[in-house]
Amino acid sequence: MSAVAVLVADGFETIECLTIVDVLRRGGVRVSLVSIQPTRDAVSSQQIDIVCDYTFDEVDFDEYDYVVLPGGMPGTLHLRRDERVCDVVRRFAATKHVAAICAAPSILGELGLLVGRQATCFPGFEKAFPAGTFAGAKTVIVDGNIITASAMGQALPFALAVLGDIAGERAVQKVREGIQL
């Protein structure tokens, strides 16, 4: 079974970060919240405190198949400014899987990882995408090993898309039934 690392920086969007953790764990997937900060503590853009499972330096990313970038401001900016994050995202886009939601897909655009692909993001952040890449708003886009979603309102469909990619439709259906969706 695949393992997923959700990268967390102060200013993350609460629902985008925690919904995917909740859905994947319900689906039986190993998920770790990974703080890119010196401590495991992080504060969302809505001032909600969380304690992550690990700090970035405590994680062996070879043990993971997916890296997830939640959006939110200024969390997305913190993720983008961290070269360790950029290196992991580049590596996972080349050999594994990346999922990003809201403002965070702009990181993929800025790193040149969306060339020849379709993706979505929060309105305005598509400026970081190569021409012809933006696939529309209010949606989830699966393009090979990269999954993007437009915003908090798509957090549940985004999480289910990642679960489906990892564990298949049976796991998605089980979670959908369990949450009355």
N, CA and C of each residue as an Amber inpcrd file, in Angstrom:
protein
   543
   0.8450000  -1.1820000   0.0000000   0.0000000   0.0000000   0.0000000
   0.8830000   1.2360000   0.0000000   0.4620000   2.2220000  -0.7460000
   1.2000000   3.4780000  -0.8610000   1.1890000   4.2590000   0.4440000
   2.1870000   5.1090000   0.5880000   2.2670000   6.0190000   1.7220000
   2.3000000   7.4430000   1.1800000   1.6920000   8.3530000   1.9240000
   1.5210000   9.7390000   1.4900000   2.1000000  10.6850000   2.5220000
   2.8830000  11.6530000   2.0510000   3.4100000  12.7150000   2.9090000
   2.7050000  14.0140000   2.5500000   2.0120000  14.6000000   3.5070000
   1.3530000  15.8890000   3.3280000   2.2720000  16.9400000   3.9400000
   2.7990000  17.8350000   3.1010000   3.7500000  18.8440000   3.5700000
   3.0040000  20.0430000   4.1370000   3.4080000  20.4510000   5.3290000
   2.6750000  21.4810000   6.0660000   3.6050000  22.6370000   6.4250000
   3.1270000  23.8520000   6.1480000   3.8230000  25.0840000   6.5450000
   2.8150000  26.0020000   7.2130000   3.2740000  26.8380000   8.1200000
   2.3630000  27.8210000   8.7240000   1.6120000  28.5630000   7.6290000
   0.3130000  28.7490000   7.8600000  -0.5210000  29.4410000   6.8900000
  -1.1910000  28.5050000   5.9070000  -1.1830000  27.2020000   6.1960000
  -1.8710000  26.2360000   5.3330000  -3.3830000  26.3910000   5.4570000
  -4.0990000  25.9540000   4.4400000  -5.5640000  25.9510000   4.4740000
  -6.0150000  24.7060000   5.2260000  -6.7100000  24.8830000   6.3340000
  -7.0730000  23.8010000   7.2350000  -7.7900000  22.6570000   6.5240000
  -8.8700000  22.9630000   5.8430000  -9.6830000  21.9160000   5.2240000
  -8.9210000  21.1820000   4.1330000  -8.1450000  21.9030000   3.3530000
  -7.3860000  21.2620000   2.2770000  -6.3390000  20.3040000   2.8250000
  -5.7620000  20.6330000   3.9420000  -4.7290000  19.8080000   4.5570000
  -5.3220000  18.6020000   5.2790000  -6.3180000  18.8270000   6.0930000
  -6.8180000  17.7630000   6.9490000  -7.8340000  16.8510000   6.2770000
  -8.5530000  17.3350000   5.2740000  -9.5090000  16.4750000   4.5820000
  -8.8080000  15.3150000   3.9040000  -7.7040000  15.5800000   3.2430000
  -7.0150000  14.4860000   2.5520000  -6.4580000  13.4790000   3.5540000
  -5.9750000  13.9570000   4.6920000  -5.4820000  13.0420000   5.7250000
  -6.6270000  12.1630000   6.2150000  -7.7540000  12.7640000   6.5170000
  -8.9200000  12.0370000   7.0080000  -9.3820000  10.9890000   6.0000000
  -9.5920000  11.3900000   4.7600000 -10.1120000  10.4780000   3.7290000
  -9.1390000   9.3340000   3.4700000  -7.8710000   9.6360000   3.3350000
  -6.9040000   8.5770000   3.0470000  -6.7790000   7.6040000   4.2090000
  -6.7850000   8.1050000   5.4270000  -6.7130000   7.1940000   6.5760000
  -7.9680000   6.3380000   6.6630000  -9.1260000   6.8960000   6.3680000
 -10.3500000   6.0900000   6.3220000 -10.2330000   4.9970000   5.2600000
  -9.5180000   5.2990000   4.1980000  -9.3280000   4.3380000   3.1120000
  -8.1820000   3.3760000   3.3410000  -7.5600000   3.4350000   4.5020000
  -6.5060000   2.4900000   4.8420000  -5.1210000   2.8580000   4.3420000
  -4.9410000   4.0990000   3.9110000  -3.6550000   4.5510000   3.3880000
  -2.8340000   5.1720000   4.5240000  -1.5480000   4.8780000   4.5470000
  -0.6490000   5.4840000   5.5350000  -0.3490000   6.9170000   5.0970000
  -0.6950000   7.8550000   5.9690000  -0.5130000   9.2750000   5.6770000
   0.2440000   9.9230000   6.8300000   1.2210000  10.7510000   6.4790000
   1.9780000  11.4890000   7.4920000   1.8700000  12.9810000   7.2250000
   1.5590000  13.7270000   8.2720000   1.6560000  15.1790000   8.2160000
   3.1060000  15.5290000   8.4950000   3.7440000  16.2490000   7.5620000
   5.1650000  16.5450000   7.6590000   5.3670000  18.0560000   7.6950000
   5.7970000  18.5600000   8.8370000   6.0740000  19.9870000   8.9940000
   7.3860000  20.3280000   8.2980000   7.3720000  21.4020000   7.5090000
   8.6230000  21.8510000   6.8870000   9.3710000  22.8070000   7.8110000
   8.7920000  23.0570000   8.9720000   9.3720000  23.9770000   9.9440000
  10.2860000  23.2170000  10.9080000  11.0120000  23.9020000  11.7600000
  11.9250000  23.2240000  12.6840000  11.2230000  22.3480000  13.7240000
   9.9380000  22.6030000  13.9820000   9.1740000  21.8090000  14.9480000
   8.0000000  21.1540000  14.2420000   7.3340000  20.2650000  14.9500000
   6.1460000  19.5830000  14.4030000   4.8980000  20.4560000  14.4600000
   4.9790000  21.5810000  15.1200000   3.8260000  22.4650000  15.2790000
   3.6170000  23.3180000  14.0390000   2.3410000  23.5280000  13.6960000
   1.9920000  24.4030000  12.5800000   0.6640000  25.0830000  12.8940000
   0.4690000  26.2550000  12.2950000  -0.7420000  27.0390000  12.5010000
  -1.3500000  27.3300000  11.1400000  -2.6330000  27.0160000  10.9950000
  -3.3060000  27.2340000   9.7160000  -3.5840000  28.7170000   9.4850000
  -3.9970000  29.0380000   8.2770000  -4.3520000  30.4210000   7.9610000
  -5.5950000  30.8600000   8.7320000  -6.3300000  29.8940000   9.2960000
  -7.4980000  30.2010000  10.1320000  -7.1370000  30.1520000  11.6160000
  -5.8230000  30.1450000  11.9140000  -5.2970000  30.1490000  13.2820000
  -5.6790000  28.8910000  14.0640000  -5.6720000  27.7500000  13.3950000
  -5.8960000  26.4610000  14.0400000  -4.5390000  25.7780000  14.1790000
  -4.1960000  25.4290000  15.4200000  -2.9160000  24.7830000  15.7020000
  -3.0220000  23.2820000  15.4720000  -2.0020000  22.7010000  14.8270000
  -1.9120000  21.2540000  14.7080000  -0.5020000  20.8180000  15.0710000
  -0.3730000  19.5510000  15.3830000   0.9280000  18.9420000  15.6130000
   1.0980000  17.8790000  14.5350000   2.1100000  18.0460000  13.7150000
   2.3660000  17.1030000  12.6260000   3.0060000  15.8280000  13.1710000
   2.9900000  14.7900000  12.3580000   3.5850000  13.5170000  12.7380000
   5.1090000  13.5870000  12.7660000   5.6640000  14.3780000  11.8530000
   7.1220000  14.4640000  11.6990000   7.5160000  15.8700000  11.2650000
   8.7960000  16.1810000  11.4460000   9.3700000  17.3330000  10.7620000
   9.9800000  16.8150000   9.4630000  10.2360000  17.7150000   8.5540000
  10.7960000  17.3580000   7.2500000  12.0790000  16.5360000   7.4040000
  12.9260000  16.9540000   8.3220000  14.2230000  16.2940000   8.4910000
  14.1190000  14.9110000   9.1240000  12.9690000  14.5760000   9.6880000
  12.7660000  13.2530000  10.2890000  12.2510000  12.2190000   9.2880000
  11.9580000  12.6420000   8.0720000  11.2920000  11.7730000   7.0970000
  12.2730000  11.2470000   6.0580000  12.1290000   9.9670000   5.7460000
  12.8340000   9.3600000   4.6190000  11.8200000   9.2990000   3.4770000
  11.9270000  10.2200000   2.5330000  10.9390000  10.3180000   1.4640000
  10.9680000   9.1190000   0.5150000  11.9940000   8.2910000   0.6010000
  12.0130000   7.0660000  -0.1880000  10.9130000   6.1080000   0.2510000
  10.3950000   6.2900000   1.4580000   9.3270000   5.4370000   1.9910000
   7.9410000   5.8870000   1.5380000   7.8610000   6.9640000   0.7730000
   6.5800000   7.5230000   0.3490000   6.4270000   7.4490000  -1.1620000
   5.1730000   7.3420000  -1.5900000   4.8470000   7.2770000  -3.0160000
   4.1900000   8.5630000  -3.5140000   3.6260000   9.3100000  -2.5900000
   2.8990000  10.5400000  -2.9050000   3.3840000  11.6620000  -2.0140000
   3.4450000  12.8620000  -2.5690000   3.6170000  14.0620000  -1.7640000
   2.4290000  14.9630000  -2.0900000   1.8270000  15.5380000  -1.0430000
   0.6570000  16.4050000  -1.1960000   1.0070000  17.8000000  -0.6970000
   0.6110000  18.7950000  -1.5030000   0.8180000  20.2000000  -1.1570000
  -0.5350000  20.8600000  -0.9290000  -0.8990000  21.1210000   0.3300000
  -2.1290000  21.8790000   0.5760000  -1.9070000  23.3440000   0.2170000
  -2.9840000  24.0300000  -0.1040000  -2.8950000  25.4530000  -0.4060000
  -3.0030000  26.2860000   0.8560000  -3.4700000  27.5000000   0.6640000
  -3.5710000  28.4530000   1.7650000  -2.4520000  29.4610000   1.6860000
  -2.7320000  30.6060000   2.2630000  -1.7420000  31.6730000   2.2860000
  -1.4910000  32.1140000   3.7150000  -0.2640000  32.2700000   4.0860000
   0.9390000  32.2310000   3.2560000   1.5900000  30.8550000   3.1600000
   0.8730000  29.7760000   3.5250000   1.4580000  28.4400000   3.5050000
   2.0670000  28.0550000   2.1730000   1.3640000  28.3700000   1.0790000
   1.8950000  28.0460000  -0.2430000   3.2110000  28.7680000  -0.4960000
   3.3020000  30.0180000  -0.0920000   4.5490000  30.7700000  -0.2670000
   5.6930000  30.1460000   0.5290000   5.3930000  29.6820000   1.7390000
   6.4190000  29.0340000   2.5570000   6.9000000  27.7360000   1.9050000
   5.9570000  26.9570000   1.3750000   6.3380000  25.7210000   0.6880000
   7.2420000  26.0330000  -0.5060000   6.8500000  27.0280000  -1.2940000
   7.6010000  27.3650000  -2.5120000   9.0070000  27.8730000  -2.2080000
   9.1600000  28.5910000  -1.1160000  10.4680000  29.1720000  -0.7700000
  11.4550000  28.1510000  -0.2010000  10.9640000  26.9770000   0.1630000
  11.8060000  25.9680000   0.7840000  12.3840000  25.0470000  -0.2980000
  13.6780000  25.1520000  -0.5280000  14.3150000  24.3640000  -1.5950000
  14.2150000  22.8640000  -1.3490000  14.1640000  22.4520000  -0.0850000
  13.9820000  21.0240000   0.2170000  12.6550000  20.5490000  -0.3390000
  11.6180000  21.3640000  -0.1540000  10.2860000  21.0360000  -0.6810000
  10.3460000  20.9690000  -2.2010000  10.9440000  21.9690000  -2.8190000
  11.0270000  21.9970000  -4.2870000  11.7610000  20.7760000  -4.8250000
  12.8330000  20.3710000  -4.1630000  13.5810000  19.1840000  -4.5920000
  12.7290000  17.9220000  -4.4990000  11.9930000  17.7650000  -3.3930000
  11.1270000  16.5900000  -3.2280000  10.0230000  16.6060000  -4.2790000
   9.4240000  17.7550000  -4.5070000   8.3380000  17.8470000  -5.4920000
   8.8530000  17.4940000  -6.8850000  10.0100000  18.0060000  -7.2530000
  10.5920000  17.6640000  -8.5600000  10.8190000  16.1570000  -8.6870000
  11.3800000  15.5700000  -7.6480000  11.6730000  14.1290000  -7.6680000
  10.3890000  13.3030000  -7.7650000   9.3890000  13.6700000  -6.9790000
   8.1420000  12.9160000  -6.9940000   7.4090000  13.0960000  -8.3260000
   7.4520000  14.2700000  -8.9050000   6.8090000  14.4940000 -10.2050000
   7.4840000  13.6660000 -11.2970000   8.7840000  13.4300000 -11.1550000
   9.5280000  12.6620000 -12.1580000   9.3720000  11.1600000 -11.9960000
   9.2170000  10.6940000 -10.7420000   9.2680000   9.2440000 -10.5180000
   8.1250000   8.6730000  -9.6950000   7.3420000   9.5340000  -9.0400000
   6.2790000   9.0520000  -8.1510000   4.9930000   9.8160000  -8.4450000
   4.3610000  10.4150000  -7.3940000   3.0920000  11.1220000  -7.5510000
   3.1000000  12.4120000  -6.7330000   2.4280000  13.4340000  -7.2860000
   2.2650000  14.7170000  -6.6060000   0.8030000  15.1140000  -6.6870000
   0.2690000  15.6270000  -5.5830000  -1.0750000  16.1830000  -5.5660000
  -0.9990000  17.5610000  -4.9130000  -1.6940000  18.5440000  -5.5000000
  -1.6550000  19.9140000  -4.9850000  -3.0250000  20.5520000  -5.1700000
  -3.4050000  21.3870000  -4.2220000  -4.7340000  21.9930000  -4.2380000
  -4.6410000  23.5020000  -3.9860000  -5.5920000  24.2260000  -4.5590000
  -5.7890000  25.6560000  -4.3450000  -4.6400000  26.4760000  -4.9360000
  -3.8870000  27.1750000  -4.1200000  -2.7560000  27.9610000  -4.6180000
  -1.5370000  27.0890000  -4.8890000  -1.4480000  25.9290000  -4.2430000
  -0.2470000  25.0940000  -4.3230000   0.0840000  24.5760000  -5.7300000
  -0.8810000  24.3440000  -6.6250000  -0.4720000  23.9380000  -7.9770000
   0.4010000  24.9790000  -8.6810000   0.3610000  26.2240000  -8.2270000
   1.2390000  27.2430000  -8.8070000   2.7060000  26.8710000  -8.6030000
   2.9990000  26.1650000  -7.5180000   4.3640000  25.6990000  -7.2780000
   4.7930000  24.7730000  -8.4080000   3.8970000  23.8870000  -8.8090000
   4.2070000  22.9570000  -9.9040000   4.4640000  23.7220000 -11.1990000
   3.6610000  24.7540000 -11.4340000   3.8680000  25.5850000 -12.6200000
   5.1990000  26.3000000 -12.5800000   5.5260000  26.8930000 -11.4450000
   6.7820000  27.6280000 -11.3130000   8.0010000  26.7230000 -11.4290000
   7.8490000  25.4600000 -11.0560000   8.9580000  24.5120000 -11.1470000
   9.0520000  23.8550000 -12.5290000   8.1430000  24.2380000 -13.4400000
   8.1770000  23.6890000 -14.7970000   7.6510000  22.2760000 -14.9100000
   6.8320000  21.8450000 -13.9500000   6.3550000  20.4620000 -13.9250000
   5.0170000  20.2520000 -14.6260000   4.4270000  21.3310000 -15.1450000
   3.1220000  21.2130000 -15.7970000   3.1940000  21.2970000 -17.3180000
   4.3770000  21.3720000 -17.8610000   4.5310000  21.4490000 -19.3140000
   3.9080000  20.2020000 -19.9490000   3.0050000  20.4200000 -20.9110000
   2.3530000  19.3170000 -21.5940000   1.2580000  18.6400000 -20.7950000
   0.8330000  19.2390000 -19.7010000  -0.1940000  18.6510000 -18.8320000
  -1.4000000  19.5780000 -18.7270000  -2.4220000  19.0790000 -18.0660000
  -3.5840000  19.8630000 -17.6910000  -3.6070000  19.9350000 -16.1670000
  -3.9850000  21.0810000 -15.6310000  -4.0310000  21.2720000 -14.1840000
  -5.0110000  22.3820000 -13.8600000  -5.3330000  22.4970000 -12.5830000
  -6.1980000  23.5700000 -12.1160000  -5.6240000  24.1480000 -10.8250000
  -6.2050000  25.2650000 -10.3910000  -5.7510000  25.9370000  -9.1800000
  -6.7820000  26.9890000  -8.7950000  -6.5190000  27.6760000  -7.6940000
  -7.3670000  28.7840000  -7.2750000  -7.2470000  29.9040000  -8.3090000
  -8.3640000  30.5790000  -8.6210000  -8.3210000  31.6390000  -9.6380000
  -7.2240000  32.6590000  -9.3790000  -6.4690000  32.9440000 -10.4170000
  -5.3750000  33.8990000 -10.3620000  -4.0140000  33.2370000 -10.3060000
  -3.9430000  32.0490000  -9.7230000  -2.6630000  31.3590000  -9.6120000
  -2.2770000  30.6340000 -10.8980000  -3.2050000  30.5460000 -11.8350000
  -2.8910000  29.9150000 -13.1240000  -1.8770000  30.7340000 -13.9190000
  -1.6040000  31.9490000 -13.4740000  -0.5660000  32.7700000 -14.1240000
   0.7920000  32.0790000 -14.0770000   0.9740000  31.1790000 -13.1190000
   2.2250000  30.4390000 -12.9930000   2.2740000  29.2200000 -13.9040000
   1.1590000  28.9270000 -14.5720000   1.0670000  27.7450000 -15.4330000
   1.5710000  28.0580000 -16.8370000   2.1400000  27.0730000 -17.5250000
   2.4700000  27.2670000 -18.9450000   1.1930000  27.4970000 -19.7500000
   1.3050000  28.1860000 -20.8510000   0.1500000  28.4450000 -21.7220000
  -0.5350000  27.1360000 -22.0980000  -1.8710000  27.1520000 -22.0580000
  -2.6590000  25.9910000 -22.4550000  -2.7910000  24.9070000 -21.4110000
  -2.2460000  25.1330000 -20.2360000  -2.2430000  24.1250000 -19.1740000
  -3.4910000  24.1930000 -18.2990000  -4.0060000  25.4020000 -18.0450000
  -5.1230000  25.5780000 -17.1190000  -6.3730000  24.9100000 -17.6710000
  -6.9270000  23.9750000 -16.8930000  -8.0600000  23.1670000 -17.3500000
  -9.4040000  23.6480000 -16.8260000  -9.4450000  24.7750000 -16.1360000
 -10.7100000  25.3000000 -15.6480000 -10.7850000  25.3410000 -14.1380000
 -11.7910000  26.0550000 -13.6580000 -11.9830000  26.2700000 -12.2210000
 -12.9740000  25.2740000 -11.6360000 -13.0620000  25.2640000 -10.3160000
 -14.0220000  24.4540000  -9.5660000 -13.9940000  22.9910000  -9.9870000
 -12.7920000  22.4160000  -9.9770000 -12.6620000  21.0450000 -10.4470000
 -11.4440000  20.3650000  -9.8450000 -11.3440000  19.0750000 -10.1420000
 -10.1720000  18.2590000  -9.8220000  -9.6720000  17.6980000 -11.1390000
  -8.3740000  17.7850000 -11.3660000  -7.7900000  17.2950000 -12.6200000
  -6.7540000  16.2230000 -12.2940000  -6.9220000  15.0650000 -12.9080000
  -5.9440000  13.9900000 -12.8110000  -5.2470000  13.9110000 -14.1620000
  -3.9480000  14.1540000 -14.1680000  -3.1590000  14.0650000 -15.3940000
  -1.9170000  13.2310000 -15.1030000  -2.0290000  11.9500000 -15.3930000
  -0.9270000  11.0400000 -15.1050000  -0.6660000  10.9620000 -13.6240000
   0.5520000  11.2520000 -13.2250000   0.9450000  11.1430000 -11.8190000
   0.7970000  12.4540000 -11.0400000   0.0850000  13.4110000 -11.6230000
  -0.1580000  14.6840000 -10.9410000  -1.6630000  14.9330000 -10.8420000
  -2.1110000  15.2130000  -9.6160000  -3.5150000  15.5340000  -9.3630000
  -3.5600000  16.9460000  -8.7880000  -4.4290000  17.7920000  -9.3610000
  -4.6030000  19.1520000  -8.8590000  -6.0800000  19.4220000  -8.6080000
  -6.3390000  20.3500000  -7.7110000  -7.7060000  20.7690000  -7.4170000
  -7.7310000  22.2700000  -7.2280000  -8.9000000  22.8620000  -7.4860000
  -8.9910000  24.3130000  -7.5630000  -9.0740000  25.0490000  -6.2320000
  -9.6810000  24.4490000  -5.2120000  -9.8450000  25.2060000  -3.9780000
 -10.4550000  24.3490000  -2.8780000 -10.6410000  24.9680000  -1.7130000
 -11.1750000  24.2920000  -0.5500000 -12.4700000  23.5450000  -0.8430000
 -13.3310000  24.1100000  -1.6780000 -14.5920000  23.4600000  -2.0200000
 -14.4140000  22.1400000  -2.7430000 -13.2350000  21.8920000  -3.2610000
 -12.9310000  20.6400000  -3.9580000 -12.0780000  19.6990000  -3.0990000
 -11.9190000  20.0020000  -1.8220000 -11.0480000  19.1990000  -0.9590000
 -11.4970000  17.7440000  -0.8680000 -12.7910000  17.4990000  -0.7560000
 -13.2760000  16.1250000  -0.6540000 -13.1370000  15.3810000  -1.9840000
 -13.5720000  15.9470000  -3.1170000 -13.3260000  15.2570000  -4.3890000
 -11.8350000  15.0440000  -4.6670000 -11.0070000  15.9940000  -4.2890000
  -9.5520000  15.8860000  -4.4380000  -9.0310000  14.6920000  -3.6430000
  -9.4190000  14.6090000  -2.3800000  -8.9750000  13.5070000  -1.5280000
  -9.4500000  12.1670000  -2.0760000 -10.6780000  12.1140000  -2.5570000
 -11.2040000  10.8700000  -3.1270000 -10.4750000  10.4910000  -4.4140000
 -10.0690000  11.4820000  -5.2050000  -9.2960000  11.2010000  -6.4270000
  -7.9420000  10.6000000  -6.0740000  -7.2970000  11.1430000  -5.0610000
  -6.0110000  10.5940000  -4.6350000  -6.2080000   9.1850000  -4.0820000
  -7.2280000   8.9880000  -3.2500000  -7.5250000   7.6570000  -2.7210000
  -7.7790000   6.6740000  -3.8630000  -8.5620000   7.0750000  -4.8520000
  -8.8380000   6.2030000  -5.9860000  -7.5820000   5.8200000  -6.7330000
  -6.6800000   6.7750000  -6.8910000  -5.4260000   6.5040000  -7.5880000
  -4.5690000   5.5140000  -6.8080000  -4.6040000   5.6140000  -5.4930000
  -3.7780000   4.7510000  -4.6450000  -4.4250000   3.3940000  -4.4150000
  -5.6840000   3.3990000  -4.0230000  -6.3110000   2.1710000  -3.5200000
  -7.4530000   1.6420000  -4.3790000  -7.8580000   2.3700000  -5.3950000
  -8.8850000   1.8850000  -6.2950000 -10.2950000   2.2950000  -5.9200000
 -11.1970000   1.9920000  -6.8320000 -12.5870000   2.4240000  -6.6940000
 -13.2910000   1.7710000  -5.5080000 -12.9270000   0.5470000  -5.1650000
 -13.5660000  -0.1190000  -4.0190000 -13.3110000   0.6720000  -2.7350000
 -12.0830000   1.1380000  -2.5420000 -11.7580000   1.9350000  -1.3560000
 -12.5150000   3.2570000  -1.3640000 -12.6150000   3.8830000  -2.5380000
 -13.3620000   5.1410000  -2.6570000 -14.8210000   4.9100000  -2.2790000
 -15.4170000   3.8550000  -2.8010000 -16.8240000   3.5700000  -2.5150000
 -17.0360000   3.3130000  -1.0270000 -16.1160000   2.5920000  -0.4150000
 -16.2240000   2.3210000   1.0280000 -16.2010000   3.6110000   1.8290000
 -15.2850000   4.5140000   1.4930000 -15.2030000   5.7960000   2.2030000
 -16.4540000   6.6260000   1.9140000 -16.8810000   6.6820000   0.6780000
 -18.0880000   7.4450000   0.3170000 -19.2880000   6.9700000   1.1420000
 -19.4470000   5.6720000   1.2540000 -20.5520000   5.1080000   2.0510000
 -20.3990000   5.4810000   3.5220000 -19.1750000   5.3870000   4.0300000
 -18.9220000   5.6630000   5.4430000 -19.1600000   7.1070000   5.8440000
 -19.0100000   8.0250000   4.8770000 -19.2280000   9.4370000   5.1920000
 -20.5540000   9.9500000   4.6450000 -21.3740000   9.0170000   4.1350000
 -22.7010000   9.3490000   3.6270000 -22.6710000  10.2860000   2.4330000
 -21.7110000  10.0840000   1.5440000 -21.6040000  10.9320000   0.3650000
 -22.3040000  10.2660000  -0.8090000
